[in-house]
Amino acid sequence: MEMRQILYFIEVAKTEHVTEAATRLHVAQSAVSRQIGLLEAELGVPLFNREGRNVKLTNIGRLFLDHAERAVAEIEHAKQKIREHLNPDQGVIRLGFVASLSVQTLSLVLAQFREEHPNITFQLHQGSLNYLIDLIERGGSEIAFAAPVPMEHPTVKGDIFYREHLMAVLPAHHEAAHQHQIRLDQLRDETFVSYRPGLPLYDIVQEACTQAGMTPKFAFEGEDIDTIKSLVIAGFGVALLPEQALTDLPPELVKVKISDPEIYRSVGVITPRHRALAPSEALLHQFLRDFYNRLSRFGL
């Protein structure tokens, strides 16, 4: 089995068309067909079903594609590590972050890191926590900001930097809008605008409501924080949102601290549990630890 066979196979699987794959690979169509044929002969199974000019992965082909992509990612990561060991202050960091995390905070810490390491570049990926874990498992990223931080996951290691409180987000005309803090059960009769089931913030809100002895009613369940804010303004309900995402609220909204129960999520990073970080990634990881330790010492 040769590396070019793997690369040709992955490209054909992506395009589902041998001619298009050959064009992208800058080789002859006959060369792609021959290498795919040799690969199938070595494996002893067909990887594609031929459908006219198009091809579709077989069930075995889909299984092999998953492992092939992981293998190529591992090789590329190894090559990157070798380059960076020759020059640790250069490299490309594939950094993920959860969609609900404050972009302003990320921008601040990454700007400071880039000032100290201007030759290190970034490829950024945004998505849900499950998406980021899967990205790390597949080798598409090696470090990602997570909230909450999974501490007992079998394939990723979690490092908590701080705890972020969730606050009540209310319309400015709400009767509790001018209070310094409220108990969650004061919102017992309210309708909530929230993240959808399956996302960690949904579970955090549900658990907090259970502690407060109430069952929340949901008018909307989504995954975009700006949409949630807009729906609160439109009168669809109230929301419980991470504090750092509420630094620049429009005048139609107010944020109010919740005193009972205390609602928070852990914030930090996840990295592969069974793979070492490349030098540039290790530099970032240590920088993040030092950055948030300094913030913690000053009570920020």
N, C-alpha and C positions, 0 to 999 in steps of 0.2 A: 504494500500500500504506500503510495507516494503522496507527498504534501500537495502536489498540483492536482491530484485526483480529488482530494478532499475539498480544495478550493473550487474546482470546477463543479463538483457536486453541490456545494452550498449555493453557488451562483445560479445554477439551473433550478434548484429548489426555490430560490427567491423569485426568479422570473417566470418559472413554469414554461419556459420556451428555450430550446437549445440554441436557436439562431441568435436571439436577443442576448443570451448569456455569453455566447462567443463574441458578440460585438463588444460587450462590456469588458470582457477579458482580453480583447485585442488578439484573439487567436482564431484559427479557422474552425468552422462548425464541425468539420470532420474530426478535428483534434479533440474537441469537447466530447463528441459522441464516442470516440474510441476510448478515452480515459474513463468515461462513465461505464462503458461496457466492461473494461478491465476491472474496475472497482466492483461491479456487480458480480463478475465471475469469481473474483477472489472471495467475496462475502458469501457467494452461493445463493443469493436471493435477489429478486428484482427490487430496485429502489424507486422506480417510477412506473406508472401506467401511461402508455402512449395514447393520446387522444387527438388524432389528426396531427396538426403542427404543434400542439401543446402537450405538455407532460404534467402529470400529477403524482405527488408522492404517494407511495403505498404506505400501509401502516408501519411496516418495517422501515421504510424510508424516513418517515417522521421521527421514529425512534432514533435512527442513526443521525439525523440532522441535529437533534438536540445534543448528542455527544460530540458530533463533529464541530459544532460551533463552540462548545466548551473547550475542546482540544485546541482549536485555533486561537481562542482568547488566551488560554494558558501559555501558548508559545509566544504570542505577541507580548504578553505580560513579562515573560522571561527575558525577551529581547530588550524590553524597556528597562528592566532591572539591570541588565548588563551595561546598557548605555549610561544609566544613572550612577552605577558604581564607579564608572570612569569619570563622571562629573556629577556629583550628588546634587548640585544646585541647579540642575536643568532637568526637564522632564515635563510630562503631561499628566495632570491629575484628573481622573474621571470622578467627579464629585456629585453625589446625589443629595437631594434634600426634599423633605416632605412638603407637600403643597400648602399645608396649613401653617408653616413656619414663617415668621416675619422676614420679609425680604430685606427690610432696612437693617436688621441686626446682622444678617448674613453679609450684606454689602460692606458693612463696617469692618468685620473681622477679616474678610477676604481682601479688602483694600489694604489693610495693614500688613497682611502676609505678603502681598505682592510687592509692597514697598521694600520689604526685606529680601525678597527672592524674585526679582523682576524677570528672570529667565525661565521661570516655571509658568506654564500655561494651564488652563482649565478647560475641561469639557463638562458642562453642567447638565444634570438630569433631574427633572422634577416629577414627583408622583406620590402615590400612596405609600405607606410603610410596607405593605406587602409587595408592591412593585419594586421598591428599593432593595428589599431582601432578595427577591428573585434576581434582580440585576447583579447583585454581588455574587450570588450563587452561580450565575452564568459567566462571571468574569467580566461583565460590562462595566463594573465600577468596583473600587476597592475601599471606598470610605464614603459615608453618607450621614448627613444630619438626620436624626430621628427624633420623633416625639409622638408618644412616649417611647422610651428606650427599652427594647426587649433584653432582659438580662439572662435568660435561660434558654435561648434559642440554640438548636443543635448546630447551625452552620454559620451564625454571625455572633460576634462578641460585642457587647454593649458597654459604653462608657458614659456615665451620667455627668453632665457638667453643672446643671442647675435645675431647680423646679420652677415651673411657670404656672401661675395661678390663672384660673378661668374666672371671668367676671360676667356679671349680668349686663347685657346690652339692651337698653330700653329706649323707646321713643322719648323725645325730650319732654313731651306733655304727660308722660306716665306719672301716676301719683307717687311713685317711689323714686322718681328721677332726681330729686334734690336731697335724698338721704345719703349720708356718708357711707353707710353699709346696710345691708339687709340680710335677713335669713332667707334661705332658699324657699322655705315653705310659704313665704309671703307671695310667691309666684304660683301658688297651688292652682289657682283658677285661670292662669294664663295659658295660651296656646304657644308652643315653642316652634321656632324655626331652627333647624339643626342639621348636622351632618347625617348622612345616610347610614343605615345599619351596615356593619362590616368594617367601618372606619373606627379607629380607636377613640376619637372624640365623642362619637355616639355612645360608646360603651361607658365612657367617663361620665357623661351627662346622665345616662340611665342609672349608674351606680350612685351618683350624688342624689338623685331624686329618690331612690330607694332608701338611702340613709335619712332623707328628710321626711320619709313616710308619705310620699306622694307618687302618683303615676302620671307622667307627663303626657300631654296631648300634642301631637305634632301636626302642624299645617304644611310643613315642607321639610323634606330630607334630601340634601344634596351634598356637594363636595367643594363648592366654590365659596370662599369666605366673603367676597364682594357681593355675590348674589344674596347670601344670608343677610348681610347688612342692609341691602336695598329692600328686602322683603320686610325687615323690621321697620324701616322708614315708611313703607307702604301700609303698615298696620296689620300685617299677617300674624304677628306674634312677637315674642321676645326671644333672646338668644343667650347662650352661654358660650363665650369665645375666649381664646388665649389672650392674655393681657398684652403681649408684645405686638399683636395684630391690631391693637386698638389705639395706636399712638397718634393717629391723624383722623379722628372721627369727624364726619360732617356735623353741622350744628343741629341737625334733626335727631341726632343720637347722643345718648350719654352712657357712660360705663359706671357701674356701681359695684363695689366690693361685696362679696358674699362672706358673711362671718360664720355661718353654720349651715351645712358642714363646710370645712375647708376643701376647695376643689382645685386640684392642680394636676399637672402632668410633668413627667421627667423629660428633660431635653438633653441631648448629647449626640454621640456619633455611634455608628455601627461599622465594623470592619470584619473581614473574613476570619472565622475562628481557626481555620486550618491552612491559611496561606499567610506568608509574611508580606508586609507592606514594602513597596519599592522605596528607595531612599527619599524621593520627593514627597511621597505620601506620608512617610514617617516624619519628615520635617513638618508637614502640615498638622499631623496628629499631635505632635509635641507642642507646636505653636498654639493650637486650640486649647490644650490642657493649661498652658501657662496663661493664656489670655483670660480664660474663665476663672482661673484661680485668682488672678489679680482683681477681677470684678468682684469675686466673692469676698476677698479681704477688705474691699472698700464698701461692702454691703450693697453693691449694685445688682 
